[in-house]
């Protein structure tokens, strides 16, 4: 059994760790509330711009005039992975990267090439350690400080890669926030856009709005699409950031609870050892008194 001095030191160390993890849990909770509020306020903008695009979709002449909708044979797939910059967030990164590895293995087994774009140091480190070449690593700004201009930069890079023929398909890998205890690794299609029909495939509106378009509908549509893709990227970044803070909050809460339980156990051991020492000293005193008498 450890001596009393060593036990006191361990009790003090575990109590200090519990204080640190408790503080980190509170910080993660505060950041999570801010990110949730930002995501909720951003959602109406995303919906509105999508409705504008759907209203114009039936007025576009065809897929040939909208390059971001062109379907072609997929030989190269571009993947944007959004991970965290820091650790201490439980299984947040490992779950996402496990799903990413599975997807990459399936694509390579089908004879397709994979190119990577990264937002977050953990994903970049994971890819480089396994010998994957990263086309671009977005370092600044950090994900927890990223704004819409960062999403615009990322969206522009993916659109340029698709339009230039570097990739035939682009996908987003991130964790979608569903609740405080649930965040799901998500593999979302990005380019070409298949969720919105254009031209004759678009559904006719129940009513026609009386408005003039200047310039023509196809030009307005093509200028509006990059803005829509930027909102999709920014929404993915907000979802990933909320998942990261929620996962870190859960991890720090678990660490605090474990430290508290460990501290209680150490205190029991310490009290037992102290009582044994007191009992031994009393027995020595009684034994000495009996010998003298």
BELKAZI-V380961 format. One record per backbone hydrogen bond with DSSP energy under -1.0 kcal/mol. NH is the residue of the N-H (numbers start at 1). CO is the residue of the C=O. E is the energy in kcal/mol with one decimal. If there is no record, write none. Layout:
BEGIN
nh = {NH/NH}
co = {CO/CO}
e = {E/E}
END
This chain:
BEGIN
nh = {7/8/9/10/11/12/13/14/15/16/17/18/19/20/21/22/23/24/25/26/27/28/29/30/31/32/33/34/35/36/37/38/39/40/41/42/43/46/47/48/49/50/51/52/53/54/55/56/57/59/60/65/66/69/70/77/78/79/80/81/82/83/92/95/96/97/98/99/100/101/102/103/104/105/106/107/108/109/110/111/112/113/115/117/118/119/122/124/125/126/127/128/129/131/132/135/138/145/146/151/152/153/154/155/156/157/158/159/160/161/162/163/164/166/167/168/169/170/171/172/173/174/176/178/179/184/186/188/190/191/193/199/201/211/220/221/222/223/224/225/228/229/230/231/232/233/234/235/236/237/238/239/240/241/242/243/244/245/246/247/248/249/250/251/252/253/254/255/256/257/258/259/260/261/262/263/264/265/266/267/268/269/270/271/272/273/274/275/276/277/278/279/280/281/282/283/284/285/286/287/288/289/290/291/292/293}
co = {3/4/5/6/7/8/9/10/11/12/13/14/15/16/17/18/19/20/21/22/23/24/25/26/27/28/29/30/31/32/33/34/35/36/37/38/39/42/43/44/45/46/47/48/49/50/51/52/53/56/57/62/63/66/67/113/169/115/171/117/173/119/89/91/92/93/94/95/96/97/98/99/100/101/102/103/104/105/106/108/107/75/77/79/136/81/84/120/121/122/123/124/125/128/127/116/118/142/143/147/148/149/150/151/152/153/154/155/156/157/158/159/160/161/161/76/76/191/78/188/80/186/184/182/182/176/174/172/170/170/68/57/198/209/216/217/218/219/220/221/224/225/226/227/228/229/230/231/232/233/234/235/236/237/238/239/240/241/242/243/244/245/246/247/248/249/250/251/252/253/254/255/256/257/258/259/260/261/262/263/264/265/266/267/268/269/270/271/272/273/274/275/276/277/278/279/280/281/282/283/284/285/286/287/288/289}
e = {-2.1/-2.4/-1.9/-2.2/-2.6/-2.2/-2.2/-2.6/-2.1/-1.9/-2.3/-2.3/-1.8/-2.0/-2.7/-2.0/-2.0/-2.4/-2.1/-1.9/-2.2/-2.5/-2.1/-2.0/-2.4/-2.4/-1.9/-1.6/-2.4/-2.6/-2.0/-2.1/-2.6/-2.3/-2.0/-1.6/-1.4/-1.7/-2.2/-2.3/-2.3/-1.7/-2.2/-2.0/-1.9/-2.5/-2.0/-1.4/-1.4/-1.4/-1.1/-1.1/-1.2/-2.0/-1.1/-2.8/-3.5/-2.7/-2.5/-2.6/-2.6/-2.5/-1.5/-2.4/-1.4/-2.9/-2.0/-1.8/-2.1/-2.5/-2.0/-2.1/-2.6/-2.4/-1.8/-2.3/-2.7/-2.1/-1.3/-1.5/-2.3/-2.6/-2.6/-2.9/-2.4/-2.5/-2.3/-1.6/-2.7/-2.1/-2.3/-2.5/-2.1/-1.4/-2.3/-2.4/-2.8/-1.8/-1.0/-1.4/-2.2/-1.8/-2.2/-2.9/-2.2/-1.9/-2.0/-2.4/-2.5/-1.8/-2.0/-2.9/-2.1/-1.3/-1.6/-2.7/-1.0/-2.9/-2.6/-3.1/-3.1/-1.8/-3.0/-2.1/-2.3/-2.1/-3.7/-2.7/-2.5/-1.8/-2.2/-2.2/-1.4/-1.3/-2.1/-2.5/-2.4/-1.7/-1.8/-1.9/-1.9/-2.6/-2.1/-1.8/-1.8/-2.2/-2.6/-2.4/-2.0/-2.2/-2.3/-2.4/-2.5/-2.4/-2.5/-2.2/-2.3/-2.3/-2.3/-2.6/-2.6/-2.4/-2.2/-2.5/-2.7/-2.2/-2.4/-2.2/-2.5/-2.6/-2.3/-2.4/-2.3/-2.3/-2.4/-2.4/-2.0/-2.1/-2.4/-2.2/-1.8/-2.1/-2.7/-2.8/-2.3/-2.4/-2.6/-2.4/-2.1/-2.1/-2.3/-2.6/-2.4/-2.3/-2.4/-2.4/-2.2/-2.1/-2.8/-2.7/-2.4/-2.4/-2.4/-2.0/-1.9/-2.2}
END
